[in-house]
Amino acid sequence: MATQERPYPSGGTFLDTLTRSFKDVPVDANNDKAVGTTEFLEAADSLTTLFDVLGSVAFKPVQSDMHGNIKKVRDLQSSAPDQCKTIQSAVTYELKTLKKKNASEGLMWLLRGLDFTSQALRQNLSNASEELSTSFRTAYSTTLKQHHSLLIKPIFSAAMSATPYRRDFYAKLGDEGDQERVRRELSEWVGALEGQVGILQAFLARKEVLGKS
């Protein structure tokens, strides 16, 4: 692979290029597992670069949707930084004080997208011979599909079909001699993501933000 095409630094992995890893997002166990807003949004923003690694324009709508939902939460945080230091406090502030749901519903959709991505990657890591297209289709069927309209489903279906071959995807994450490290670091990253998605989806369910939309 030519150096200019390598999406990671020499001697490193793709995960080294992320502005923020989910492993570095603060989760306060003494405060109902409060998740830091700035750090979580930075990690979510960093995750969207994975769709560039997948290398198809079919993923642009997925990436754009996630960016839009990140912006909704960031806009709320910018308008009231003291009230939005954690994701949970931001949602509570918007629902109780502003009597709105714009950022909270944006977070809901962001979490659904993150859940979809984490489930696809976890399944692929757990099944050494499975192609990405299978992992992403399975994850889509158990996460986003039930929430999508008949107009949106074909867009995501096209993205699933456009995933690269397994060997090509992992080659873009790290050198051939570093594949064990790539899988270990990717699994740790996904594990942190899974934990935070679980915490926040449970929180939104208690706040009755998660619904049938």
Wavefront OBJ file of the C-alpha trace (Angstrom):
o trace
v 0.000 0.000 0.000
v 1.390 3.404 -0.909
v 2.276 5.591 2.053
v -0.078 8.379 1.025
v -2.990 5.926 1.048
v -2.284 4.673 4.571
v -4.901 6.192 6.921
v -2.686 5.744 9.990
v 0.811 6.874 11.052
v 3.858 4.722 10.323
v 4.267 2.221 13.149
v 0.785 2.998 14.468
v -2.821 2.082 13.811
v -5.934 3.896 12.652
v -6.950 4.358 16.280
v -3.890 6.583 16.778
v -5.456 9.104 14.388
v -8.555 9.671 16.521
v -8.843 13.037 18.247
v -10.532 11.307 21.169
v -11.009 7.628 22.001
v -14.055 6.379 23.853
v -11.536 4.862 26.267
v -10.629 8.427 27.296
v -14.162 9.687 27.883
v -14.737 10.335 31.610
v -17.561 8.345 33.185
v -18.195 9.332 36.809
v -19.157 6.196 38.696
v -19.916 8.318 41.764
v -22.406 10.470 39.876
v -24.791 7.975 38.274
v -22.202 7.164 35.571
v -22.274 10.741 34.240
v -20.583 10.944 30.816
v -18.505 14.019 29.963
v -20.213 15.965 27.178
v -17.188 17.486 25.432
v -15.185 14.283 25.472
v -18.070 12.060 24.385
v -18.909 14.283 21.429
v -15.230 14.419 20.431
v -15.078 10.620 20.531
v -18.283 10.324 18.498
v -16.923 12.816 15.973
v -13.720 10.790 15.741
v -15.692 7.611 15.127
v -17.234 9.105 11.986
v -13.795 9.006 10.333
v -14.154 5.227 10.329
v -16.671 5.638 7.524
v -13.912 7.263 5.465
v -11.838 4.116 6.015
v -14.754 2.033 4.771
v -14.145 3.993 1.606
v -17.506 4.321 -0.126
v -19.655 7.346 -0.854
v -22.584 5.154 0.183
v -21.603 5.820 3.798
v -21.747 9.607 3.407
v -25.437 9.824 4.410
v -24.654 7.768 7.538
v -21.706 10.001 8.373
v -23.664 13.177 7.666
v -26.538 12.042 9.887
v -24.178 11.439 12.794
v -22.495 14.821 12.302
v -25.887 16.521 12.338
v -26.870 14.865 15.601
v -23.528 15.685 17.212
v -24.086 19.322 16.239
v -27.499 19.385 17.934
v -25.968 18.376 21.256
v -22.994 20.720 20.794
v -25.311 23.643 20.081
v -27.138 23.003 23.343
v -23.831 22.748 25.189
v -22.617 26.023 23.669
v -25.786 27.806 24.752
v -25.504 26.651 28.389
v -22.052 25.183 29.122
v -22.453 25.137 32.903
v -25.664 23.121 32.653
v -24.270 20.723 30.045
v -21.008 19.443 31.493
v -22.277 15.891 31.246
v -24.559 14.328 28.676
v -27.107 13.502 31.357
v -27.179 17.026 32.778
v -27.551 18.460 29.263
v -30.606 16.298 28.553
v -32.131 17.095 31.935
v -31.591 20.816 31.376
v -33.170 20.756 27.933
v -36.187 18.711 28.975
v -36.933 20.389 32.301
v -35.811 23.989 31.770
v -36.166 24.596 28.037
v -39.100 22.211 27.616
v -37.580 21.088 24.315
v -36.252 17.837 22.868
v -34.121 18.903 19.893
v -30.720 17.962 21.332
v -32.134 15.046 23.289
v -33.659 13.526 20.180
v -30.414 14.236 18.312
v -28.591 12.305 21.032
v -31.113 9.481 20.719
v -30.376 9.119 17.012
v -26.646 9.511 17.560
v -26.705 6.667 20.077
v -28.626 4.499 17.640
v -25.953 5.123 15.014
v -23.168 4.413 17.494
v -24.939 1.243 18.630
v -25.221 0.107 15.017
v -21.511 0.703 14.426
v -20.370 -0.940 17.652
v -22.524 -4.030 17.083
v -21.202 -4.436 13.536
v -17.582 -4.146 14.650
v -18.074 -6.419 17.662
v -19.653 -9.116 15.531
v -16.857 -8.888 12.989
v -14.177 -9.059 15.674
v -15.895 -12.096 17.198
v -16.189 -13.971 13.890
v -12.786 -14.199 12.280
v -14.018 -15.339 8.865
v -17.097 -13.127 8.535
v -17.134 -10.395 5.912
v -17.973 -6.842 6.948
v -21.097 -6.741 4.803
v -22.607 -9.594 6.841
v -21.676 -7.996 10.161
v -23.079 -4.605 9.173
v -26.305 -6.065 7.765
v -26.902 -8.045 10.947
v -26.216 -4.987 13.106
v -28.505 -2.840 10.974
v -31.365 -5.329 11.306
v -31.134 -5.265 15.111
v -30.581 -1.512 15.599
v -31.507 1.120 13.027
v -33.757 -0.754 10.626
v -36.817 -0.720 12.888
v -36.604 3.082 13.123
v -36.106 3.825 9.423
v -38.728 4.633 6.816
v -39.073 2.885 3.478
v -37.200 5.808 1.894
v -34.194 5.549 4.217
v -33.775 1.778 4.291
v -32.457 1.512 0.686
v -29.770 4.131 1.459
v -28.446 2.067 4.330
v -28.811 -1.134 2.351
v -26.538 0.359 -0.304
v -23.998 1.248 2.367
v -24.005 -2.332 3.692
v -23.327 -3.649 0.202
v -20.477 -1.176 -0.266
v -18.356 -2.337 2.660
v -14.844 -3.466 1.689
v -13.604 -7.019 1.969
v -12.578 -7.957 5.486
v -8.867 -8.261 4.637
v -8.846 -4.845 2.942
v -10.594 -3.156 5.871
v -8.178 -4.443 8.507
v -5.223 -3.593 6.254
v -6.405 0.023 6.412
v -6.328 -0.078 10.215
v -2.715 -1.176 10.616
v 0.280 -2.890 9.023
v 0.179 -6.604 8.316
v 2.563 -7.330 11.175
v 0.409 -5.339 13.623
v -2.930 -7.048 13.045
v -3.049 -8.623 16.514
v -2.536 -5.165 18.002
v -5.178 -3.707 15.673
v -7.778 -6.217 16.805
v -6.887 -5.808 20.478
v -7.062 -2.009 20.371
v -10.208 -2.033 18.242
v -11.883 -4.408 20.699
v -10.969 -2.153 23.646
v -12.271 0.906 21.796
v -15.514 -0.837 20.892
v -15.867 -2.060 24.470
v -15.681 1.491 25.821
v -18.180 2.630 23.180
v -20.577 -0.192 24.057
v -20.449 0.753 27.724
v -21.227 4.419 27.120
v -24.001 3.687 24.639
v -25.577 1.351 27.174
v -25.371 3.936 29.959
v -26.867 6.719 27.863
v -29.585 4.668 26.209
v -30.736 3.491 29.640
v -30.730 7.108 30.812
v -32.793 8.284 27.821
v -35.243 5.457 28.413
v -35.760 6.679 31.976
v -36.302 10.198 30.654
v -38.799 8.826 28.109
v -36.853 10.306 25.199
v -36.399 6.952 23.514
v -39.555 6.134 21.655
v -40.825 4.717 18.405
v -39.507 7.549 16.236
l 1 2 3 4 5 6 7 8 9 10 11 12 13 14 15 16 17 18 19 20 21 22 23 24 25 26 27 28 29 30 31 32 33 34 35 36 37 38 39 40 41 42 43 44 45 46 47 48 49 50 51 52 53 54 55 56 57 58 59 60 61 62 63 64 65 66 67 68 69 70 71 72 73 74 75 76 77 78 79 80 81 82 83 84 85 86 87 88 89 90 91 92 93 94 95 96 97 98 99 100 101 102 103 104 105 106 107 108 109 110 111 112 113 114 115 116 117 118 119 120 121 122 123 124 125 126 127 128 129 130 131 132 133 134 135 136 137 138 139 140 141 142 143 144 145 146 147 148 149 150 151 152 153 154 155 156 157 158 159 160 161 162 163 164 165 166 167 168 169 170 171 172 173 174 175 176 177 178 179 180 181 182 183 184 185 186 187 188 189 190 191 192 193 194 195 196 197 198 199 200 201 202 203 204 205 206 207 208 209 210 211 212 213
